[in-house]
């Protein structure tokens, strides 16, 4: 892992932009990335647990205390850090699995992801999680290489095989082409050589007054 950033670099990390440079993931150690890692660990441990009533009540009290503590730092969406740390796997958000970006060109991207029981749909990855992963990599590619901001219009996902838990899944994305404001995308997810799912997507470029 990289060393903890100096103050100048730290300032940039704690004031992120909505502009996505879409580059390969660069692991960092800093206080906010540690916070998100800890939150993911809590989500996974709760999903894996069968606490006693007393244990559940004690954990709930601690989590409510933490929620109150973090509420003191609430800011507007444009000022928040979560979801805008583009260099981190998962962009420092904890809703979707942390997608690691490995390679990027103007028209292709490749990454990898692994999910635990928090994202399980009974012994395999929940089917609803697959579109989250595809939307992450396809949207970032669709809005990269100087292309104006566009939003997801649809994702058509085909499920080909079970996506196992705790396995490294390869995720690929391709910018197929553009017709006016429409951007056509496709992607695939693999467990080794096994095709787990594939997707076709459409992104629509926003009008200037919508951006």
Secondary structure, DSSP 8 states (H G I E B T S, - for coil): ------HHHHHHHTS--S------------HHHHHHHHHHHHHHHHHT----HHHHHHHHHHHHHHHHHHHTT---TTT--TT--TTSGGGG-SSS---EEEEE-SSEEEEEE---GGGBSSSSB-HHHHHHHHHHHHHHHHT-TT---EEEEEEEEEE-S---TTS-EEEEEEEEEEETTEEEEEEEEEETTEEEEEEEEEEEE--GGG-
